[in-house]
């Protein structure tokens, strides 16, 4: 296809100043493909990036955010043999440098050369230009082919699914029949609850404050919902587990109180996965972690190729994230899209932007 010289993109000119403007279509480097963007899902980290940037972010006036996106390959670098023009792809935000110790161990989301473009690190929409644009140049390592059974819209949520799967990967997965408590019905919490059932949890309990979000959880397979404004979560979970506690707690709120409460609702020898982003100090009972033989982990994004693992599960319908997609906006209306997302207008959960 004919590729233009310029394109529309949402560029961060200053903190809080995101504007749609014309910029050059990116040129391809070694190992890269040009993706014609179809759908970009707004992530909870995007408003913070727009408000105050990110470690190693590109120069203001040139920085294009957006990291949860899908599209079609329209051109490839001469050395790329893994993809062809016309391939439908989901983009993984992280590409490690490929040469540090962490990358060599497969831990590319915690690359030791984070933000070092010259050494090959890429983090699309964070330290490298991302997907709020007509086109994006992406390294082949970050491109995952998706079948026609996955829409571009649902495919833009594969990053969230990959992050959740990585969390379960890090914590030792879910054993069939286990009781799993997920705190916080944001998009990651809802995906965590849904995938817990897919992985064989016997009972999934979702806690939160918003009745509408808890209702979405029910649609996505949650067995029990607890509104923390109406019940004492610890007492209820102890009743439900005969005083033993949950086998696993997945903490997705990013708030100090539920993060600390996770230790009050988990069983002896249980597991806690901290999936939130914590901006405040959290006080945890370290002695209880030791004396109760607890396993605690945290997943950094969609590591260990877990986005790729999610694709066949979404392709055959076992992972179904369609209920999360509440709004769609054109790129020209991106600021209205962000207002809808941050204000939770009309029950907004996943808001998708399309060029």
ChimeraX attribute file (.defattr): number of C-alpha atoms within 10 A of each C-alpha:
attribute: neighborCount
match mode: 1-to-1
recipient: residues
	/A:1	7
	/A:2	6
	/A:3	12
	/A:4	9
	/A:5	10
	/A:6	14
	/A:7	16
	/A:8	18
	/A:9	28
	/A:10	28
	/A:11	23
	/A:12	23
	/A:13	16
	/A:14	17
	/A:15	13
	/A:16	14
	/A:17	14
	/A:18	20
	/A:19	19
	/A:20	18
	/A:21	13
	/A:22	14
	/A:23	16
	/A:24	12
	/A:25	19
	/A:26	15
	/A:27	12
	/A:28	17
	/A:29	15
	/A:30	12
	/A:31	17
	/A:32	23
	/A:33	27
	/A:34	25
	/A:35	28
	/A:36	23
	/A:37	25
	/A:38	24
	/A:39	31
	/A:40	32
	/A:41	30
	/A:42	26
	/A:43	22
	/A:44	16
	/A:45	13
	/A:46	18
	/A:47	17
	/A:48	13
	/A:49	19
	/A:50	20
	/A:51	14
	/A:52	11
	/A:53	22
	/A:54	15
	/A:55	11
	/A:56	14
	/A:57	20
	/A:58	19
	/A:59	15
	/A:60	14
	/A:61	13
	/A:62	16
	/A:63	24
	/A:64	30
	/A:65	29
	/A:66	25
	/A:67	27
	/A:68	26
	/A:69	33
	/A:70	32
	/A:71	29
	/A:72	22
	/A:73	24
	/A:74	19
	/A:75	21
	/A:76	24
	/A:77	17
	/A:78	12
	/A:79	10
	/A:80	15
	/A:81	10
	/A:82	11
	/A:83	19
	/A:84	14
	/A:85	14
	/A:86	14
	/A:87	17
	/A:88	25
	/A:89	25
	/A:90	30
	/A:91	30
	/A:92	30
	/A:93	25
	/A:94	26
	/A:95	23
	/A:96	27
	/A:97	24
	/A:98	19
	/A:99	16
	/A:100	16
	/A:101	14
	/A:102	17
	/A:103	18
	/A:104	13
	/A:105	11
	/A:106	15
	/A:107	18
	/A:108	27
	/A:109	23
	/A:110	18
	/A:111	23
	/A:112	18
	/A:113	21
	/A:114	21
	/A:115	21
	/A:116	17
	/A:117	14
	/A:118	9
	/A:119	14
	/A:120	15
	/A:121	23
	/A:122	27
	/A:123	23
	/A:124	27
	/A:125	23
	/A:126	25
	/A:127	24
	/A:128	24
	/A:129	25
	/A:130	27
	/A:131	33
	/A:132	30
	/A:133	29
	/A:134	22
	/A:135	27
	/A:136	27
	/A:137	23
	/A:138	28
	/A:139	24
	/A:140	21
	/A:141	15
	/A:142	22
	/A:143	24
	/A:144	19
	/A:145	18
	/A:146	22
	/A:147	16
	/A:148	9
	/A:149	12
	/A:150	18
	/A:151	16
	/A:152	22
	/A:153	24
	/A:154	23
	/A:155	31
	/A:156	27
	/A:157	28
	/A:158	28
	/A:159	26
	/A:160	24
	/A:161	31
	/A:162	24
	/A:163	25
	/A:164	32
	/A:165	28
	/A:166	24
	/A:167	26
	/A:168	22
	/A:169	16
	/A:170	17
	/A:171	20
	/A:172	12
	/A:173	16
	/A:174	22
	/A:175	14
	/A:176	13
	/A:177	14
	/A:178	17
	/A:179	23
	/A:180	26
	/A:181	29
	/A:182	29
	/A:183	31
	/A:184	26
	/A:185	27
	/A:186	20
	/A:187	22
	/A:188	22
	/A:189	26
	/A:190	29
	/A:191	25
	/A:192	32
	/A:193	30
	/A:194	26
	/A:195	27
	/A:196	29
	/A:197	23
	/A:198	15
	/A:199	16
	/A:200	16
	/A:201	21
	/A:202	15
	/A:203	20
	/A:204	29
	/A:205	21
	/A:206	26
	/A:207	26
	/A:208	21
	/A:209	15
	/A:210	15
	/A:211	15
	/A:212	10
	/A:213	24
	/A:214	23
	/A:215	13
	/A:216	16
	/A:217	29
	/A:218	18
	/A:219	12
	/A:220	21
	/A:221	17
	/A:222	23
	/A:223	15
	/A:224	15
	/A:225	21
	/A:226	20
	/A:227	15
	/A:228	14
	/A:229	12
	/A:230	8
	/A:231	10
	/A:232	11
	/A:233	19
	/A:234	18
	/A:235	13
	/A:236	15
	/A:237	21
	/A:238	17
	/A:239	12
	/A:240	15
	/A:241	14
	/A:242	9
	/A:243	14
	/A:244	14
	/A:245	25
	/A:246	26
	/A:247	22
	/A:248	29
	/A:249	27
	/A:250	29
	/A:251	27
	/A:252	24
	/A:253	23
	/A:254	18
	/A:255	17
	/A:256	15
	/A:257	12
	/A:258	19
	/A:259	25
	/A:260	15
	/A:261	18
	/A:262	24
	/A:263	23
	/A:264	18
	/A:265	25
	/A:266	25
	/A:267	22
	/A:268	18
	/A:269	14
	/A:270	19
	/A:271	25
	/A:272	27
	/A:273	23
	/A:274	22
	/A:275	24
	/A:276	19
	/A:277	14
	/A:278	14
	/A:279	9
	/A:280	9
	/A:281	8
	/A:282	13
	/A:283	11
	/A:284	15
	/A:285	11
	/A:286	11
	/A:287	9
	/A:288	13
	/A:289	17
	/A:290	11
	/A:291	10
	/A:292	15
	/A:293	14
	/A:294	18
	/A:295	16
	/A:296	15
	/A:297	17
	/A:298	17
	/A:299	21
	/A:300	17
	/A:301	24
	/A:302	24
	/A:303	27
	/A:304	19
	/A:305	19
	/A:306	22
	/A:307	25
	/A:308	22
	/A:309	15
	/A:310	22
	/A:311	22
	/A:312	15
	/A:313	15
	/A:314	21
	/A:315	17
	/A:316	11
	/A:317	12
	/A:318	15
	/A:319	20
	/A:320	19
	/A:321	23
	/A:322	14
	/A:323	14
	/A:324	22
	/A:325	17
	/A:326	15
	/A:327	18
	/A:328	18
	/A:329	19
	/A:330	13
	/A:331	23
	/A:332	17
	/A:333	16
	/A:334	22
	/A:335	16
	/A:336	13
	/A:337	22
	/A:338	19
	/A:339	12
	/A:340	19
	/A:341	23
	/A:342	15
	/A:343	11
	/A:344	13
	/A:345	13
	/A:346	10
	/A:347	14
	/A:348	17
	/A:349	26
	/A:350	28
	/A:351	23
	/A:352	28
	/A:353	27
	/A:354	22
	/A:355	22
